[in-house]
Structures are given as C-alpha cells and as structure tokens.
Amino acid sequence: VVTAIREFLQAVDTYKKSSHLTREDKDKLKLLQLQICATEDLRCLFVLLLRCYNPSVQSRQYLQDLIVTNHILLLLLDGVQGIAAASNGDMLVHIKQFATVEIMHQYGLLLEDFRDNGAFVNDCIFTMMHHVGGDLGQINVLFQPNILKTYSQIWETEYEICDDWSDLIEYVIHKFINTPQPSPLASTLPEISTQLLSGINPWTQEEKDSLQWYYVQCKQSSCLVADILNLFQESGNQQKTRVSIIEQLWEQDIISLTQYDDLMKVENPGYERNVQTPAFSVASCNSGKRDDENKTPSTAVDDIQVLRDRLLKENKSNMIVWLQKSLLNCCFVKLNALSGNLYITTSLDEQDSVVVMESVSYHCITKKQSIPVVPWNQEQFSILSYQPFVLLLHKLGFHLPADAKKMFVRIPEFWTADILYSIALKLGPVEQSIIKFDLNCLQKVLSMEKEVKVDPGSDNSLDSYTFLARSNKQIPVNSFTSDSNTGWLHVVMRNKNVDT
C-alpha cells in the first residue's frame, strides 16, 4: 500500500511537470492535488504507520518506504499552500504529530544506515528532524541515544552532507551537552518509558498469557479476582495484586468497562469518588447498560455534560473536536450518499474550498459496516485509555472495543445523518471549519427519508441511500462499481476484443 501511494504521488508530480497538457488537464490535475491535500486520513495514515513500526517484525526497507513516501506527500502539501482553494490546514499543526519520542526514534533507526541510504533518503530524515527541532522547537525529542550516536559518527567521520544538516547536527549536539539531563529513570527510549508506565513490576508476555488462561478457568467463580490471584501465587508469582490483575484484565480487553467498574468497586467502595473530581459528582456515572436504561434522557445528557466539562477543564478540548470531526465526516458521507455527491468538489472555484469524503468513513459506510475512530497520533491513542473519555464514549453510544470485539472504538453503522450531527452537538458547539456540508441539507434529507418510507411503489431491494440518490438524478456514490452480472474477467476480455 505504501509503495502504491508513493508511485501515485510520483506520477502526479511527473504529470505536473509535463509541458503538453491542455488548460483543462492542468485544472483537473490541480484539483486532484487539492483533493489529495484535503484528505486528512491520507496524511495521518503515515503518522499511525510510523508510530506503530516494529523493527523486530517489519523490515528496514519498509521503514524507508514510509519515511520517503511521507516526505513526498509533505512536499505536495507544501506545494499547494499558496493556492486559495487549499484546505490542508496549517502545515506545522500536521508536522507536530511527528514530534514525539517514538516517531523520532524510528527516524533515528533509519539514519543509522546513513552510509547506505543515499542522499535523498538522508534528506528525507534530516528534513523532518529540522522541522521538529527548528520550526517546532521540540529539540528535546532528538535527545535519544541512537540519534546522538549517529550524529556523532557523521560529525567525526566528516561524512559529506549539506550545510543545513551539518548545522542541525552541530546545534543538537551542543544543545544536548549544555542542557541539564534528567535522571536515568527518565530515559527517552520508548522501551524504558513503556516499562516505567507499566509500574515497578511490569507484566511480561508470559504473565499476560497466563492471566487469560486463569480467567477462563475462574470465569464462573463468585470470587474471580481472588481465585486468579491464588493461581498466580501457586505458580510462584507473589508480586501481583488484586488491583493490578483487574487493570490488566481491562487493558487486554478481557473484561468490559462495566465489569471493570464492578470489580474496582468491590476492591474500593470509594472507587467512583476517587475517579471523579468534585466537579464530576453526578448522581450515578456507572457505565453499566442496565443503569443507563433506567435513567431518564435528561440525566444521561447531564452525565455527558459533566464528562465533557471535565475534559475541557483538563485542556483536552482538541480530543472533543477530534470526536466531532469523526462524527461529522460520517454525517457528510451519508448526506452525499443521499444527495448523489452534491457536496463533492468537482471543479476549481477560487471562492470555494475543496471538499472530499474521508477514506475510512466512506469505505465503511459503503460496505454498511460500523466506522472505526482511528487514533492516528499518540495523543489520540492515549486518551482512549483515559477513563472519563471512555465513559463519555459509552454514554454517547459508541461501540467500545471490549464490547464489539474490535481493535478500535466504532461509530454504529445504523446512525443516520441527523443522529450523527445531533451527537456531535452534544459535545458542544461545532466549529464551522470542520463542517463540510450545508446545515440546511439535514432537514431536506429527513424529509426525503420520510418520502422513501411512505412510497408504496419503491423497490424494496434498494436501500434508502441508493433510492434517494437516483431520485435526485445525480450520480450515486457507488456508481463506479461494476454491474453484478459483469465480472472483472468479462470486462478485461471485452476491452481486449475492442483493442484487436
């Protein structure tokens, strides 16, 4: 996939340099570039892939492909910054997602092969490091052993690089020497940081596997945690505690959020008060489904309001905006399915911004599947382990990973466009900049859906989205798919006959 993206971007760049294009071709090519830049899922994909790179499983060549392809995409983003119709946002805001210890560690891994990389690959690495250390001022994330060691080797061997990269190396080394270093326990290596976050006695993979087996054995027991603890002690492990066992069961998605709350309340009757701040004292914030069913709608709304206010007080408003954007992207896709791509930008207009449907939401909705809320960067990934945020997701009706047996939190597929928008409003005022559609269209969609439901002559074999798209006499979203009676082999053979 990464290689395919790189070749596509290189083809666009090649066509852009061609001198044999008509005015119409140039406009279409420019529109294509703007659409690429407006697709947030595409540029965030590389943040996710770099963050999840595992050198023990994935090759160094794959890492090189990631970094090079991301560099080419960033060049394309930078190239359309001056165009009025570009909607790719602030470049530095995007690059800030790369300014983490773990992602810079991956760049440092590839830089270790600086002699074999070639000038272009090294330029890709140093360009990102220059943005992080210079433009963003996050030079501390470059203070990692593998990066500093490679910098020293380049400096000592006088390896030939451009003056900008020499200045960067000199600046980082001098800054590191003159900056007071934290204690060894605060090492910047991702592996050590993970161990520190896991506590004094981190769980080994063998212990995690044993916990899953012990849970299966004790699942029906009325003293679940006590029996699991006894099994650990019988095997010679005396370091585990009841609370750590419960937390590990939750982290591995073995138990649901409701079970986690119930078990923690057994261990500590004041558990709910400990999780909540004084401003977070609601009549009941238990995430159990039975309690939610007994609550009145006003109480549920109050719970959402309290959880949202807590996140705002803790300066996590950007995570609320992230949720709203995910909901509105799905809403936008569903509106386009109903209106026949009415809101998709199909021609250049200096007065309008380029609007596209995000890849994840589009393909999932087209396949009638629940839509994953993908945590692209480290901040989004971390917030999904923060209990107040998880409680908020549960109150809003999202499908949690433990309940849906999936990797990501998911937006239910059956939520209609108006429901998606109303849930986004529950999270607070929606920024106009993240809305891709005309709000007046929502009312139109509702009336159209009612017409479909009461239309006695409608074809029951068509879903409402397809019916409404056709009734609008617009090209439906999935109109490019081949007819069910025409296989791909038949299409190939037909084209071959035409050529001959």
Beta strands, then each sheet from edge to edge (+ up, - down):
strand 1: 371-372
strand 2: 410-411
sheet 1: 1+ 2-
end
